[in-house]
Structures are given as structure tokens and as C-alpha cells.
């Protein structure tokens, strides 16, 4: 019985540790432009083989804790006005498209800049894609304007249109490093508009995440304390058994 309780407690501790990693990552990115918070989902896992011998029927089943999925929170973050011509935010469900060494990736981080070749890139140096490919500017171009539909122009005229995509099932997206997502089936955006001179803040709530961190820490410590008490019970039982045999 003690072994079963310890294994169940250990499964909960392992899940709490992964949850703490996720909470810590959310807090670390609270000031990351366009970052989307992530949450962990748990489910009951009934051991198909082992059972508790002191009970009968359905009460014999041993229930463990399993973290089976993570959920992305794609709600919009607050829009911050910067008035910088290359800062762009998306109001709605859309994502910008950038070209990486691993292929096309999706991002909500619209703090763009120009590299030495005049290519529009994200903060990691990945080219931002328009409907016709990377967007290029000449060294003398000024007065860059980006309209609500993503059309880009400068003093030299039209430069193309930002490629903005949406997903019917955004939870299918896979989170990668550098604030990028992969996977899913992109489709041209229909419910999004582009805001020039704005950036989207992270949608992480600092207060909520700190409260969650405290809750997870206390739950972990409580289970650790229970495990220690179970070890003490086993130690006392061994001592008593030894005394009786002597």
C-alpha cells in the first residue's frame, strides 16, 4: 500500500515539475513581443495492471496523474504604440510568416528591422515574407507605410504585401524557439488587420502566473512531505518487525 501511494505521489510530482517549467517559461517571456502563454492539461491515468488489494470492485483501481497536452493561449496581447515604421502588430487571429533555415515559420512578434542588405527581417534575422517572397528596400527609400491589409509602400512606390496567415486549428501549432511556431495548415487571413507603429505585448498575466507558481510550489512541497511521512512509517514498521523477531 505504501509503495502504491508513493508511486502515485511521484507521478503528481513529475507533472508538477513540468508545470513549473511551463509557468517559469511564461514568466520569463512576460516582456517578449507577441509571446503567447502556455498551460498544461492533466488527466487521470488508471493503472491497467496493478490494483489496491484492500478494496474491491472499482475502488481497487490505482489512479495516477498524467500531463497529456499543452494548450496555447492565443488571445491578443495589449497593443503598444511605438510609432516606429517597422513595428507591426496584428489585431485578430493572424500570424506573420518568416523564412528560417528549417522552412516557413509563423510568429506574432512584429518588431521588424532592415538588415544590411535592406531585407525586412525579424529580431532573429529571419526574412519576413510578403505574398511574393522576402521584402526588399533600397538604401535611399524612406516614408515606409504599411496599411491595414498589409500592403507596403515607400517613397519609391509599392513594395508588396505582408503575408498574414490564419489557422482553422491553431492548437495544432507547435511552439519552437525564438517565439516561432510551426505546423498547421496556413490559409490567407480574413479576420485580421495590420497595425503599423504598434507592437503586441505578451498576453502573460504576471499576477496570475506568480499565483500559479506559488500554488504549484505548495502542492509539490505537500506531496514531498507526505512521501517523507510514508518513509517514516516504513522505517518504523521495519524496526518493530526486527524487534519482534529478536
Secondary structure as GFF3:
##gff-version 3
##sequence-region A 1 246
A	DSSP	alpha_helix	2	28	.	.	.	ID=ss1
A	DSSP	beta_strand	38	51	.	.	.	ID=ss2
A	DSSP	three_ten_helix	57	60	.	.	.	ID=ss3
A	DSSP	beta_strand	61	72	.	.	.	ID=ss4
A	DSSP	beta_strand	79	81	.	.	.	ID=ss5
A	DSSP	beta_strand	88	92	.	.	.	ID=ss6
A	DSSP	beta_strand	95	100	.	.	.	ID=ss7
A	DSSP	beta_strand	103	107	.	.	.	ID=ss8
A	DSSP	beta_strand	113	114	.	.	.	ID=ss9
A	DSSP	beta_strand	120	121	.	.	.	ID=ss10
A	DSSP	beta_strand	127	130	.	.	.	ID=ss11
A	DSSP	beta_strand	133	134	.	.	.	ID=ss12
A	DSSP	beta_strand	145	146	.	.	.	ID=ss13
A	DSSP	beta_strand	151	154	.	.	.	ID=ss14
A	DSSP	beta_strand	157	161	.	.	.	ID=ss15
A	DSSP	beta_strand	164	166	.	.	.	ID=ss16
A	DSSP	three_ten_helix	170	172	.	.	.	ID=ss17
A	DSSP	beta_strand	174	176	.	.	.	ID=ss18
A	DSSP	beta_strand	180	182	.	.	.	ID=ss19
A	DSSP	beta_strand	187	188	.	.	.	ID=ss20
A	DSSP	beta_strand	192	196	.	.	.	ID=ss21
A	DSSP	beta_strand	198	200	.	.	.	ID=ss22
A	DSSP	alpha_helix	206	245	.	.	.	ID=ss23
###
